[in-house]
Each structure stands twice: as C-alpha cells, then as structure tokens.
Amino acid sequence: MEQKKINNLTISRYALKKDKDNEIKTIDWQDGASEMTDVAVAKYTGSLLVGEMAVIGLMYKNGNMYEIYGPREEAMFHAVEKIKAKKRGAEEFHQKFMTEWNKAVPYVPGSFKQKVTELDEHKLLNSSLKAKGYNAPKFAAEAGRTKQSIYGQISGEKGISKETAIEYSKILNVDPVDLLFPKKTTNIWGTVNTLKWTETDEDYKPCRIFASSEESVIIPRDIASPNVRAIKVNAKGSMYHNQVMFYYKDNAADLEINNKLCVVGIKIKGFMDEELNHFYFGFYENYRGENNLLNPDPYAKSDEKIILKNFDLDFISPIVATIDPKAVKDNTEAQKFVPETVSISQQQYEQQMQLLQQEFEKDMIELKKKANMDHKKGQKVLDEYNKAQQRLEANLQEVYKFIDDLHYKDNQKVKKQLVKELDDSQKLIKQAELQKRA
C-alpha cells in the first residue's frame, strides 16, 4: 500500500484482487490508466480532538483503490478535484459522488452518547429555505430548477455540488459553505472578569479564569480546528464585556507572544502540597527575562494592573480571534440550528478537571478557616480529589484509544463496501462481454 500526507489528509493507494480461494486480498497499486467506476463514503463524528472525519474510496476498473482519510470538508473537496480530473463522464460521476456523500450517515460512537440533532448535512438546505421563508416550489421557480430536484436535495436523495451551493447561496444570501457543512461549534469552558474580583465558593482575582457552566458558540471557519478553545469575558463596563476569546490548546511558548493577548497557565502548590492548575487572561510581557502578565483592561484599578509578576510559565497560547456573538449578524440565522456538540469530549474532560479542582480548593479553604485544621480530614479530601482525577484521566485515555481504533474500523468498513461494489462491477463487465460475444 502506498500512503502519503496532503495537508491534513492521508491518501492511500492500493488494489483489491481475488486469490485462488476467491478471497479478496490487498495488493500494490496497479500502474497504468484505468476508468473510475465507483465510490464509497463513510463519515464519523469523534470527540473535539478529531472532529468530523470522512473516509472516501474511489474505485477503478482495474481494482485500484484511491482512499482519502481526514477532516470531512477537506476530504470532500479533494475527492471532487480528483473526480473532475476524469477525462470522460466527470460531471455524471461528480453528481454520483455528491449523492453518495449526502446519503452517508455519520457514524457516532456509542461511548460518546451524542444526542441526535435535527441538522444533519442533508437538511442544511431545508433549514436555510425555512429561515428565508421559502418552500420547495417557490425556491425551485426562482432557481430555475424542477420541484422534484429540489425535493430530492432537501431529502438527501440527491447531492448538492459546490457549484450548486454557490448558485443557491446568491438567492438565499447565505455563505455557500453553510449549504454543504454544518456550523462548527465549541463549548465556552471558562469565564473571566477583568475589572472585579469574582465571588464564588472561592474568590477569583481579576483576569483569573474559572470553569463555568456549558455554553456553545459558533467558531469562525477560518480558525476552526479540533484544538480550538474558547473563554468568555463577563465584566460590565469593560471594553471586553461579552467578548468570546478563541485560542488553540497548544503550548505556544516558542512563538512570538510578547505583548500579545494570551491565555496563561501556571502551576501552584495547594494546602497539602498538591499541584493545582490556574489559568489567566491578559497581556503577556517578558521584561528582562521575567514573565509578567498585565491586565488588558484600561479601566482596571492601578493596583490590579499587574496580574502575575515574575512567574514560572507552564502554558501559554495567544488569542487568535475575538467576537461578540450577540453583535454578529449571521445571515444564515444558523444560531437557531446550532448542532449539538459531542457530550463527552477532550475539552469537557478538561473542563471537568477544572471544576473538580475548584470544588477541592473550596473544601480546603473551608477546612483552613477552622482554627485547627484537621490534617486527617484534609488528607481525606485530597485523596478523594486525586481518585476523581485518576477516573477522569482513565476515561480520557479510553477516548484516545477509541480514536486510534476508529480509523482502522472505518477503513475496514469502506473496504468491505468497495469489495461489494467491485464484485457488482465485475459481474456487470462479464454480462456485457457475454452480450457482446452473443
């Protein structure tokens, strides 16, 4: 099998052939021109670590298989470009691929327990029509199409190509991408106040991030990535109030981050010498070799301008985008149809870790408030905290293992489907040869 990487895609080239026992075997790619005869599509939705993925198999008459694996949008567009390179019947095969693409139902692993959403890919057009006040006959008349073709696209029986999406988008005044792919969303894992102390079970100084209840937000497509994270500023009177800040969960300490808005993580020792993670939002400054974090809000009190001084940096990532969801006018009105995010994900494990830590710190503060802190009680709370952390870590490792296995399983699923298509094609070829001889 030949394999190579193109951006985020993995391209595999191999051939399928029956041996003397009539078993299908994988062999090397067969050199030489051959006609593209069939296509198979498998989709799945994993955690935020992997996002929406697809495996596409293009089958050739001589048994060759061209397999595309990777992020759903990239895989689809790569397949379209490959199909358009056909010398004969490219348009018909393109339509066949788009139909198979729309018919493919994303596989959602049971361990993720994702809720069924009303916004499957093939329902995007229908949702946009409803949002804009169109029914199928009215839209068909304006688009110069038959009612049957529009009904077919709404139901998912007929695919929507990139060119068709562009044509429809001009009528509906939407982004053509939103007719092909659902909006990408992420959870806002934390909240921060830049002006005041936040009083919860534990007091949080200005610019310290605390894990909050779940709220989802649409990710701008140009920064969309499985590794994107979001926090929200809740500080009335601040220029940042209601702003959602996006950053990548990659330690970017080696990048040019001086004097930039960043999310910063530090490690501190707790009451029982346990290691805790605290996260902050602010301007990072490296001054004469010292790490400092400054409050970015111009209205911050003078004695709260410096958040962290000469601290040990554990994690840092620059803010890559800032939006106010309430102020953004989305012509697709997609906020009404934001798809459910995966109920168990890497990000949510991280959020659970922070919530767990906050509960632990609250319990330790309560114990410390007593005149004589009972060491045994403190140790018991610490042990419970460590056990809960270990359970979460074990669950996260199960997710990682599942993701590793999923690519192999999806490849096998595609190959089985392609083997069936190969058998059907060979039967048709034999029938044609017999008819020709006759």
C-alpha positions as a Markdown table, in Angstrom:
| # | Residue | x | y | z |
|---|---|---|---|---|
| 1 | Met | 0.0 | 0.0 | 0.0 |
| 2 | Glu | 1.3 | 3.5 | -0.9 |
| 3 | Gln | 0.5 | 6.2 | 1.6 |
| 4 | Lys | 1.2 | 9.9 | 1.7 |
| 5 | Lys | 0.1 | 13.1 | 3.5 |
| 6 | Ile | -1.5 | 16.1 | 1.8 |
| 7 | Asn | -2.1 | 18.8 | 4.4 |
| 8 | Asn | -4.4 | 17.2 | 6.9 |
| 9 | Leu | -5.4 | 14.3 | 4.6 |
| 10 | Thr | -3.9 | 10.8 | 4.4 |
| 11 | Ile | -4.0 | 9.4 | 0.9 |
| 12 | Ser | -3.7 | 5.6 | 0.5 |
| 13 | Arg | -3.3 | 3.9 | -2.9 |
| 14 | Tyr | -3.7 | 0.1 | -3.2 |
| 15 | Ala | -5.6 | -2.5 | -5.2 |
| 16 | Leu | -8.0 | -5.3 | -4.4 |
| 17 | Lys | -7.8 | -8.7 | -6.1 |
| 18 | Lys | -9.3 | -12.2 | -5.5 |
| 19 | Asp | -6.9 | -15.1 | -4.9 |
| 20 | Lys | -7.4 | -18.7 | -6.0 |
| 21 | Asp | -9.7 | -19.3 | -2.9 |
| 22 | Asn | -11.9 | -16.4 | -4.0 |
| 23 | Glu | -10.7 | -14.3 | -1.0 |
| 24 | Ile | -10.2 | -10.5 | -1.5 |
| 25 | Lys | -6.6 | -9.5 | -0.9 |
| 26 | Thr | -4.9 | -6.1 | -0.8 |
| 27 | Ile | -2.1 | -5.8 | -3.3 |
| 28 | Asp | 0.1 | -3.0 | -4.7 |
| 29 | Trp | -1.3 | -0.2 | -6.8 |
| 30 | Gln | -1.6 | -1.2 | -10.5 |
| 31 | Asp | 0.2 | 1.3 | -12.7 |
| 32 | Gly | -1.5 | 2.4 | -15.9 |
| 33 | Ala | -4.6 | 4.3 | -16.9 |
| 34 | Ser | -7.9 | 2.9 | -15.7 |
| 35 | Glu | -11.5 | 4.2 | -15.6 |
| 36 | Met | -13.0 | 5.4 | -12.3 |
| 37 | Thr | -16.1 | 3.2 | -11.8 |
| 38 | Asp | -17.5 | 3.6 | -8.2 |
| 39 | Val | -17.3 | 5.5 | -4.9 |
| 40 | Ala | -17.9 | 4.7 | -1.3 |
| 41 | Val | -18.2 | 7.2 | 1.6 |
| 42 | Ala | -18.0 | 6.7 | 5.4 |
| 43 | Lys | -18.3 | 9.5 | 7.9 |
| 44 | Tyr | -18.0 | 9.7 | 11.6 |
| 45 | Thr | -18.1 | 12.2 | 14.4 |
| 46 | Gly | -15.5 | 11.9 | 17.1 |
| 47 | Ser | -14.5 | 14.0 | 20.1 |
| 48 | Leu | -13.3 | 17.6 | 19.7 |
| 49 | Leu | -9.9 | 16.1 | 19.4 |
| 50 | Val | -10.6 | 14.7 | 16.0 |
| 51 | Gly | -13.9 | 16.5 | 15.0 |
| 52 | Glu | -15.8 | 15.5 | 11.9 |
| 53 | Met | -13.9 | 13.0 | 9.7 |
| 54 | Ala | -14.6 | 11.1 | 6.5 |
| 55 | Val | -13.1 | 8.2 | 4.6 |
| 56 | Ile | -13.7 | 8.2 | 0.8 |
| 57 | Gly | -12.9 | 5.4 | -1.5 |
| 58 | Leu | -12.6 | 5.9 | -5.3 |
| 59 | Met | -12.7 | 2.6 | -7.2 |
| 60 | Tyr | -11.1 | 2.0 | -10.6 |
| 61 | Lys | -12.0 | -0.7 | -13.2 |
| 62 | Asn | -8.6 | -2.5 | -12.7 |
| 63 | Gly | -9.3 | -2.9 | -9.0 |
| 64 | Asn | -7.2 | 0.1 | -7.9 |
| 65 | Met | -8.5 | 2.0 | -4.8 |
| 66 | Tyr | -7.7 | 5.6 | -4.0 |
| 67 | Glu | -8.6 | 6.2 | -0.4 |
| 68 | Ile | -8.9 | 9.7 | 1.2 |
| 69 | Tyr | -9.0 | 10.0 | 5.0 |
| 70 | Gly | -9.2 | 13.2 | 7.0 |
| 71 | Pro | -11.3 | 16.2 | 8.1 |
| 72 | Arg | -14.7 | 16.0 | 6.4 |
| 73 | Glu | -14.6 | 19.2 | 4.4 |
| 74 | Glu | -11.0 | 18.7 | 3.1 |
| 75 | Ala | -11.7 | 15.1 | 2.2 |
| 76 | Met | -14.8 | 16.1 | 0.2 |
| 77 | Phe | -13.1 | 18.9 | -1.8 |
| 78 | His | -10.1 | 16.7 | -2.5 |
| 79 | Ala | -12.4 | 13.9 | -3.9 |
| 80 | Val | -14.2 | 16.5 | -6.1 |
| 81 | Glu | -10.9 | 17.7 | -7.6 |
| 82 | Lys | -9.8 | 14.1 | -8.2 |
| 83 | Ile | -13.2 | 13.3 | -9.9 |
| 84 | Lys | -13.1 | 16.4 | -12.1 |
| 85 | Ala | -9.8 | 15.3 | -13.5 |
| 86 | Lys | -11.6 | 12.4 | -15.2 |
| 87 | Lys | -11.3 | 12.5 | -19.0 |
| 88 | Arg | -14.8 | 11.1 | -19.6 |
| 89 | Gly | -18.1 | 11.3 | -17.6 |
| 90 | Ala | -16.7 | 13.7 | -14.9 |
| 91 | Glu | -19.9 | 15.6 | -14.4 |
| 92 | Glu | -22.1 | 12.4 | -14.0 |
| 93 | Phe | -19.6 | 10.8 | -11.6 |
| 94 | His | -19.4 | 14.1 | -9.7 |
| 95 | Gln | -23.2 | 14.0 | -9.2 |
| 96 | Lys | -23.0 | 10.3 | -8.2 |
| 97 | Phe | -20.3 | 11.2 | -5.6 |
| 98 | Met | -22.3 | 14.1 | -4.2 |
| 99 | Thr | -25.4 | 11.8 | -3.9 |
| 100 | Glu | -23.4 | 9.2 | -2.0 |
| 101 | Trp | -21.8 | 11.9 | 0.1 |
| 102 | Asn | -25.2 | 13.3 | 1.2 |
| 103 | Lys | -26.7 | 9.8 | 1.8 |
| 104 | Ala | -23.8 | 8.8 | 4.1 |
| 105 | Val | -25.0 | 9.0 | 7.7 |
| 106 | Pro | -22.2 | 10.0 | 10.1 |
| 107 | Tyr | -21.3 | 7.2 | 12.5 |
| 108 | Val | -21.3 | 8.4 | 16.1 |
| 109 | Pro | -19.5 | 6.1 | 18.6 |
| 110 | Gly | -21.8 | 4.8 | 21.4 |
| 111 | Ser | -19.3 | 5.8 | 24.1 |
| 112 | Phe | -19.7 | 9.5 | 23.2 |
| 113 | Lys | -23.5 | 9.3 | 23.5 |
| 114 | Gln | -24.1 | 12.2 | 21.2 |
| 115 | Lys | -27.7 | 13.4 | 21.0 |
| 116 | Val | -29.4 | 13.2 | 17.6 |
| 117 | Thr | -29.5 | 16.6 | 16.1 |
| 118 | Glu | -32.1 | 17.9 | 13.6 |
| 119 | Leu | -29.4 | 19.4 | 11.5 |
| 120 | Asp | -27.8 | 16.6 | 9.5 |
| 121 | Glu | -25.8 | 17.6 | 6.5 |
| 122 | His | -28.6 | 16.8 | 4.0 |
| 123 | Lys | -31.0 | 19.0 | 6.0 |
| 124 | Leu | -28.9 | 22.2 | 5.6 |
| 125 | Leu | -30.7 | 23.3 | 2.5 |
| 126 | Asn | -34.1 | 22.7 | 4.1 |
| 127 | Ser | -33.1 | 24.7 | 7.2 |
| 128 | Ser | -31.9 | 27.6 | 5.1 |
| 129 | Leu | -35.1 | 27.6 | 3.0 |
| 130 | Lys | -37.2 | 27.7 | 6.1 |
| 131 | Ala | -35.1 | 30.5 | 7.6 |
| 132 | Lys | -35.6 | 32.6 | 4.5 |
| 133 | Gly | -39.3 | 31.9 | 4.1 |
| 134 | Tyr | -39.1 | 29.6 | 1.0 |
| 135 | Asn | -40.9 | 26.4 | 0.3 |
| 136 | Ala | -39.6 | 23.9 | -2.3 |
| 137 | Pro | -41.9 | 25.0 | -5.2 |
| 138 | Lys | -41.2 | 28.8 | -4.7 |
| 139 | Phe | -37.5 | 28.2 | -4.5 |
| 140 | Ala | -37.5 | 25.9 | -7.5 |
| 141 | Ala | -39.2 | 28.6 | -9.6 |
| 142 | Glu | -36.6 | 31.2 | -8.5 |
| 143 | Ala | -33.6 | 28.9 | -9.0 |
| 144 | Gly | -34.8 | 27.6 | -12.4 |
| 145 | Arg | -35.0 | 24.0 | -11.2 |
| 146 | Thr | -37.7 | 21.4 | -11.1 |
| 147 | Lys | -39.7 | 20.8 | -7.9 |
| 148 | Gln | -38.6 | 17.2 | -8.0 |
| 149 | Ser | -34.9 | 18.1 | -8.0 |
| 150 | Ile | -35.3 | 20.5 | -5.0 |
| 151 | Tyr | -37.3 | 17.9 | -3.1 |
| 152 | Gly | -34.6 | 15.4 | -3.8 |
| 153 | Gln | -31.9 | 17.7 | -2.5 |
| 154 | Ile | -33.9 | 18.5 | 0.6 |
| 155 | Ser | -34.4 | 14.8 | 1.4 |
| 156 | Gly | -30.8 | 13.9 | 0.8 |
| 157 | Glu | -31.6 | 11.6 | -2.2 |
| 158 | Lys | -29.7 | 13.9 | -4.5 |
| 159 | Gly | -26.4 | 15.6 | -3.7 |
| 160 | Ile | -25.6 | 19.4 | -3.8 |
| 161 | Ser | -22.4 | 20.2 | -5.5 |
| 162 | Lys | -20.1 | 23.1 | -4.7 |
| 163 | Glu | -21.3 | 24.9 | -7.9 |
| 164 | Thr | -24.9 | 24.4 | -7.0 |
| 165 | Ala | -24.3 | 25.6 | -3.4 |
| 166 | Ile | -22.8 | 28.8 | -4.8 |
| 167 | Glu | -25.8 | 29.3 | -7.1 |
| 168 | Tyr | -28.3 | 28.8 | -4.3 |
| 169 | Ser | -26.3 | 31.0 | -1.9 |
| 170 | Lys | -26.8 | 34.0 | -4.1 |
| 171 | Ile | -30.6 | 33.6 | -4.0 |
| 172 | Leu | -30.7 | 32.9 | -0.2 |
| 173 | Asn | -28.0 | 35.4 | 0.7 |
| 174 | Val | -26.0 | 32.9 | 2.7 |
| 175 | Asp | -22.5 | 31.5 | 2.7 |
| 176 | Pro | -22.4 | 28.6 | 0.2 |
| 177 | Val | -20.3 | 26.6 | 2.7 |
| 178 | Asp | -23.3 | 26.6 | 5.1 |
| 179 | Leu | -25.3 | 24.7 | 2.5 |
| 180 | Leu | -22.7 | 21.9 | 2.4 |
| 181 | Phe | -21.5 | 21.7 | 6.0 |
| 182 | Pro | -23.0 | 22.4 | 9.5 |
| 183 | Lys | -21.7 | 25.3 | 11.6 |
| 184 | Lys | -18.7 | 24.3 | 13.7 |
| 185 | Thr | -19.2 | 25.0 | 17.4 |
| 186 | Thr | -17.3 | 24.6 | 20.6 |
| 187 | Asn | -18.1 | 25.0 | 24.3 |
| 188 | Ile | -17.1 | 28.0 | 26.3 |
| 189 | Trp | -15.1 | 26.3 | 29.1 |
| 190 | Gly | -14.3 | 29.3 | 31.2 |
| 191 | Thr | -15.4 | 32.8 | 32.2 |
| 192 | Val | -13.2 | 35.8 | 33.3 |
| 193 | Asn | -13.8 | 39.2 | 34.8 |
| 194 | Thr | -11.1 | 41.8 | 34.0 |
| 195 | Leu | -12.4 | 44.5 | 36.5 |
| 196 | Lys | -13.7 | 42.9 | 39.7 |
| 197 | Trp | -13.0 | 40.0 | 42.0 |
| 198 | Thr | -15.4 | 37.2 | 41.2 |
| 199 | Glu | -17.0 | 35.8 | 44.3 |
| 200 | Thr | -17.9 | 32.2 | 44.1 |
| 201 | Asp | -17.1 | 29.5 | 46.6 |
| 202 | Glu | -13.5 | 30.8 | 46.2 |
| 203 | Asp | -12.6 | 34.4 | 45.3 |
| 204 | Tyr | -11.1 | 34.8 | 41.9 |
| 205 | Lys | -8.9 | 37.9 | 41.3 |
| 206 | Pro | -9.4 | 39.9 | 38.1 |
| 207 | Cys | -8.3 | 38.1 | 34.9 |
| 208 | Arg | -8.2 | 34.6 | 36.5 |
| 209 | Ile | -10.4 | 32.2 | 34.5 |
| 210 | Phe | -12.8 | 29.9 | 36.3 |
| 211 | Ala | -14.6 | 26.9 | 34.8 |
| 212 | Ser | -18.2 | 27.8 | 34.2 |
| 213 | Ser | -21.4 | 26.1 | 33.0 |
| 214 | Glu | -21.6 | 25.0 | 29.4 |
| 215 | Glu | -22.4 | 27.5 | 26.7 |
| 216 | Ser | -21.7 | 26.8 | 23.0 |
| 217 | Val | -20.5 | 29.3 | 20.4 |
| 218 | Ile | -20.0 | 29.2 | 16.6 |
| 219 | Ile | -16.3 | 29.1 | 15.6 |
| 220 | Pro | -15.3 | 31.3 | 12.7 |
| 221 | Arg | -14.4 | 28.9 | 9.9 |
| 222 | Asp | -11.0 | 30.4 | 9.2 |
| 223 | Ile | -9.8 | 29.4 | 12.7 |
| 224 | Ala | -11.8 | 26.2 | 13.1 |
| 225 | Ser | -9.8 | 23.4 | 14.4 |
| 226 | Pro | -10.4 | 20.4 | 16.8 |
| 227 | Asn | -7.9 | 22.1 | 19.1 |
| 228 | Val | -9.6 | 25.5 | 19.4 |
| 229 | Arg | -10.8 | 26.6 | 22.8 |
| 230 | Ala | -13.0 | 29.5 | 24.0 |
| 231 | Ile | -13.4 | 31.7 | 27.1 |
| 232 | Lys | -15.8 | 34.5 | 27.7 |
| 233 | Val | -15.4 | 37.9 | 29.4 |
| 234 | Asn | -18.1 | 38.8 | 31.8 |
| 235 | Ala | -17.2 | 42.3 | 33.1 |
| 236 | Lys | -19.9 | 45.0 | 32.8 |
| 237 | Gly | -18.3 | 48.3 | 32.0 |
| 238 | Ser | -15.3 | 46.7 | 30.3 |
| 239 | Met | -14.5 | 47.0 | 26.6 |
| 240 | Tyr | -14.2 | 43.2 | 26.6 |
| 241 | His | -17.7 | 42.5 | 28.1 |
| 242 | Asn | -19.5 | 39.6 | 26.4 |
| 243 | Gln | -16.5 | 39.0 | 24.1 |
| 244 | Val | -15.6 | 35.4 | 23.4 |
| 245 | Met | -11.9 | 34.8 | 23.1 |
| 246 | Phe | -10.6 | 31.9 | 20.9 |
| 247 | Tyr | -7.2 | 30.3 | 21.3 |
| 248 | Tyr | -5.5 | 26.9 | 20.5 |
| 249 | Lys | -4.8 | 24.4 | 23.1 |
| 250 | Asp | -1.1 | 24.2 | 22.1 |
| 251 | Asn | 1.7 | 25.5 | 24.2 |
| 252 | Ala | 3.0 | 28.3 | 22.1 |
| 253 | Ala | 5.9 | 29.4 | 24.3 |
| 254 | Asp | 8.2 | 29.2 | 21.4 |
| 255 | Leu | 6.2 | 31.6 | 19.3 |
| 256 | Glu | 6.4 | 35.4 | 19.2 |
| 257 | Ile | 3.9 | 36.1 | 22.0 |
| 258 | Asn | 5.4 | 39.1 | 23.8 |
| 259 | Asn | 2.9 | 42.0 | 24.3 |
| 260 | Lys | 0.0 | 39.9 | 23.0 |
| 261 | Leu | -3.3 | 38.9 | 24.5 |
| 262 | Cys | -2.8 | 35.4 | 25.8 |
| 263 | Val | -4.3 | 32.6 | 27.9 |
| 264 | Val | -1.7 | 31.6 | 30.5 |
| 265 | Gly | -1.4 | 28.6 | 32.7 |
| 266 | Ile | 0.6 | 28.3 | 35.9 |
| 267 | Lys | 1.1 | 25.5 | 38.5 |
| 268 | Ile | 0.8 | 26.3 | 42.2 |
| 269 | Lys | 1.1 | 24.3 | 45.4 |
| 270 | Gly | -2.1 | 23.8 | 47.4 |
| 271 | Phe | -2.6 | 23.5 | 51.2 |
| 272 | Met | -1.4 | 19.8 | 51.2 |
| 273 | Asp | 1.4 | 20.4 | 48.7 |
| 274 | Glu | -0.8 | 19.1 | 45.9 |
| 275 | Glu | -0.3 | 20.6 | 42.4 |
| 276 | Leu | -3.0 | 22.8 | 41.0 |
| 277 | Asn | -3.5 | 24.5 | 37.6 |
| 278 | His | -4.6 | 28.1 | 37.5 |
| 279 | Phe | -5.4 | 29.9 | 34.2 |
| 280 | Tyr | -5.4 | 33.6 | 33.4 |
| 281 | Phe | -6.2 | 36.0 | 30.6 |
| 282 | Gly | -4.1 | 39.1 | 29.9 |
| 283 | Phe | -1.2 | 40.8 | 28.1 |
| 284 | Tyr | 2.0 | 38.7 | 28.3 |
| 285 | Glu | 5.2 | 40.5 | 28.8 |
| 286 | Asn | 8.8 | 39.2 | 29.0 |
| 287 | Tyr | 10.7 | 42.0 | 30.7 |
| 288 | Arg | 14.4 | 41.4 | 31.2 |
| 289 | Gly | 13.9 | 37.7 | 31.3 |
| 290 | Glu | 11.0 | 37.8 | 33.7 |
| 291 | Asn | 7.5 | 36.6 | 32.8 |
| 292 | Asn | 4.8 | 39.1 | 33.7 |
| 293 | Leu | 1.0 | 39.2 | 32.9 |
| 294 | Leu | -0.7 | 42.5 | 32.7 |
| 295 | Asn | -4.4 | 43.3 | 32.9 |
| 296 | Pro | -5.5 | 44.3 | 29.4 |
| 297 | Asp | -8.5 | 46.4 | 30.6 |
| 298 | Pro | -7.8 | 50.2 | 30.5 |
| 299 | Tyr | -10.3 | 50.7 | 33.3 |
| 300 | Ala | -8.6 | 48.2 | 35.7 |
| 301 | Lys | -7.6 | 49.7 | 39.1 |
| 302 | Ser | -4.0 | 50.8 | 39.3 |
| 303 | Asp | -3.1 | 48.2 | 42.0 |
| 304 | Glu | -4.5 | 45.5 | 39.7 |
| 305 | Lys | -2.7 | 46.3 | 36.5 |
| 306 | Ile | -0.1 | 43.5 | 37.1 |
| 307 | Ile | -1.8 | 40.2 | 37.4 |
| 308 | Leu | 1.2 | 37.9 | 37.7 |
| 309 | Lys | 4.8 | 39.1 | 38.3 |
| 310 | Asn | 8.0 | 37.1 | 37.6 |
| 311 | Phe | 6.1 | 33.8 | 37.5 |
| 312 | Asp | 7.0 | 30.4 | 36.1 |
| 313 | Leu | 5.2 | 29.8 | 32.8 |
| 314 | Asp | 3.6 | 26.4 | 32.4 |
| 315 | Phe | 1.3 | 27.1 | 29.4 |
| 316 | Ile | 0.6 | 30.0 | 27.1 |
| 317 | Ser | -1.4 | 30.5 | 23.9 |
| 318 | Pro | -2.2 | 33.7 | 22.1 |
| 319 | Ile | -5.8 | 34.8 | 21.4 |
| 320 | Val | -6.4 | 34.3 | 17.7 |
| 321 | Ala | -9.9 | 35.7 | 17.4 |
| 322 | Thr | -12.3 | 37.8 | 19.4 |
| 323 | Ile | -16.1 | 38.1 | 18.7 |
| 324 | Asp | -19.2 | 39.3 | 20.4 |
| 325 | Pro | -21.8 | 36.6 | 19.5 |
| 326 | Lys | -24.7 | 39.0 | 20.3 |
| 327 | Ala | -23.4 | 41.7 | 17.9 |
| 328 | Val | -22.7 | 39.4 | 15.0 |
| 329 | Lys | -25.4 | 39.2 | 12.4 |
| 330 | Asp | -25.3 | 35.8 | 10.8 |
| 331 | Asn | -27.3 | 35.8 | 7.5 |
| 332 | Thr | -27.7 | 32.1 | 7.7 |
| 333 | Glu | -29.6 | 32.5 | 11.0 |
| 334 | Ala | -27.7 | 29.4 | 12.0 |
| 335 | Gln | -27.9 | 30.2 | 15.7 |
| 336 | Lys | -31.3 | 28.7 | 15.5 |
| 337 | Phe | -29.9 | 25.5 | 14.3 |
| 338 | Val | -26.5 | 25.1 | 16.1 |
| 339 | Pro | -25.7 | 21.4 | 16.1 |
| 340 | Glu | -25.2 | 19.5 | 19.4 |
| 341 | Thr | -21.6 | 19.1 | 20.3 |
| 342 | Val | -20.3 | 15.8 | 21.5 |
| 343 | Ser | -21.4 | 15.2 | 25.0 |
| 344 | Ile | -18.1 | 13.6 | 26.1 |
| 345 | Ser | -15.0 | 15.2 | 24.6 |
| 346 | Gln | -11.5 | 16.0 | 25.4 |
| 347 | Gln | -12.4 | 19.7 | 26.1 |
| 348 | Gln | -15.2 | 18.6 | 28.5 |
| 349 | Tyr | -12.8 | 16.4 | 30.4 |
| 350 | Glu | -10.5 | 19.4 | 30.8 |
| 351 | Gln | -13.5 | 21.4 | 32.0 |
| 352 | Gln | -14.5 | 18.7 | 34.5 |
| 353 | Met | -10.9 | 18.7 | 35.8 |
| 354 | Gln | -11.1 | 22.4 | 36.4 |
| 355 | Leu | -14.5 | 22.2 | 38.1 |
| 356 | Leu | -13.2 | 19.3 | 40.2 |
| 357 | Gln | -10.2 | 21.4 | 41.2 |
| 358 | Gln | -12.4 | 24.3 | 42.1 |
| 359 | Glu | -14.5 | 22.1 | 44.4 |
| 360 | Phe | -11.4 | 20.7 | 46.0 |
| 361 | Glu | -10.0 | 24.2 | 46.6 |
| 362 | Lys | -13.3 | 25.3 | 48.1 |
| 363 | Asp | -13.3 | 22.3 | 50.6 |
| 364 | Met | -9.7 | 23.0 | 51.6 |
| 365 | Ile | -10.5 | 26.7 | 52.2 |
| 366 | Glu | -13.4 | 25.7 | 54.4 |
| 367 | Leu | -11.1 | 23.4 | 56.4 |
| 368 | Lys | -8.5 | 26.1 | 56.7 |
| 369 | Lys | -11.0 | 28.6 | 58.1 |
| 370 | Lys | -11.3 | 26.5 | 61.2 |
| 371 | Ala | -8.9 | 27.3 | 63.9 |
| 372 | Asn | -7.2 | 23.9 | 63.9 |
| 373 | Met | -7.4 | 22.2 | 60.6 |
| 374 | Asp | -7.8 | 18.5 | 61.0 |
| 375 | His | -4.9 | 17.0 | 58.9 |
| 376 | Lys | -6.8 | 13.7 | 58.5 |
| 377 | Lys | -9.8 | 15.5 | 57.0 |
| 378 | Gly | -7.6 | 17.5 | 54.7 |
| 379 | Gln | -5.8 | 14.3 | 53.6 |
| 380 | Lys | -9.2 | 12.6 | 53.0 |
| 381 | Val | -10.3 | 15.5 | 50.8 |
| 382 | Leu | -7.0 | 15.3 | 48.9 |
| 383 | Asp | -7.3 | 11.5 | 48.4 |
| 384 | Glu | -10.9 | 11.9 | 47.0 |
| 385 | Tyr | -9.7 | 14.7 | 44.7 |
| 386 | Asn | -6.8 | 12.5 | 43.4 |
| 387 | Lys | -9.1 | 9.5 | 42.8 |
| 388 | Ala | -11.6 | 11.6 | 40.9 |
| 389 | Gln | -8.7 | 13.0 | 38.8 |
| 390 | Gln | -7.5 | 9.4 | 38.1 |
| 391 | Arg | -11.0 | 8.4 | 37.0 |
| 392 | Leu | -11.2 | 11.3 | 34.6 |
| 393 | Glu | -7.7 | 10.6 | 33.2 |
| 394 | Ala | -8.7 | 6.9 | 32.7 |
| 395 | Asn | -11.9 | 8.0 | 30.8 |
| 396 | Leu | -9.8 | 10.3 | 28.6 |
| 397 | Gln | -7.3 | 7.6 | 27.8 |
| 398 | Glu | -10.3 | 5.4 | 26.7 |
| 399 | Val | -11.4 | 8.2 | 24.3 |
| 400 | Tyr | -7.8 | 8.4 | 22.9 |
| 401 | Lys | -7.7 | 4.6 | 22.4 |
| 402 | Phe | -11.2 | 4.7 | 20.8 |
| 403 | Ile | -10.0 | 7.4 | 18.3 |
| 404 | Asp | -6.9 | 5.3 | 17.4 |
| 405 | Asp | -9.1 | 2.3 | 16.7 |
| 406 | Leu | -11.7 | 4.2 | 14.8 |
| 407 | His | -9.6 | 5.0 | 11.8 |
| 408 | Tyr | -8.8 | 1.3 | 11.3 |
| 409 | Lys | -12.5 | 0.3 | 11.7 |
| 410 | Asp | -13.7 | 2.9 | 9.3 |
| 411 | Asn | -11.1 | 1.8 | 6.7 |
| 412 | Gln | -12.3 | -1.8 | 7.0 |
| 413 | Lys | -15.9 | -0.6 | 6.6 |
| 414 | Val | -15.0 | 1.3 | 3.4 |
| 415 | Lys | -13.0 | -1.7 | 2.0 |
| 416 | Lys | -15.9 | -4.1 | 2.6 |
| 417 | Gln | -18.3 | -1.7 | 0.8 |
| 418 | Leu | -15.8 | -1.3 | -2.0 |
| 419 | Val | -15.3 | -5.1 | -2.3 |
| 420 | Lys | -19.1 | -5.4 | -2.8 |
| 421 | Glu | -19.0 | -2.7 | -5.4 |
| 422 | Leu | -16.1 | -4.4 | -7.1 |
| 423 | Asp | -17.9 | -7.7 | -7.3 |
| 424 | Asp | -21.0 | -6.0 | -8.7 |
| 425 | Ser | -18.9 | -4.2 | -11.3 |
| 426 | Gln | -17.1 | -7.4 | -12.3 |
| 427 | Lys | -20.5 | -9.1 | -12.8 |
| 428 | Leu | -21.7 | -6.2 | -15.0 |
| 429 | Ile | -18.5 | -6.4 | -17.0 |
| 430 | Lys | -18.9 | -10.1 | -17.6 |
| 431 | Gln | -22.5 | -9.7 | -18.6 |
| 432 | Ala | -21.5 | -7.0 | -21.1 |
| 433 | Glu | -18.8 | -9.3 | -22.5 |
| 434 | Leu | -21.2 | -12.2 | -22.9 |
| 435 | Gln | -23.8 | -9.9 | -24.6 |
| 436 | Lys | -21.0 | -8.6 | -26.9 |
| 437 | Arg | -20.0 | -12.1 | -27.9 |
| 438 | Ala | -23.6 | -13.1 | -28.4 |
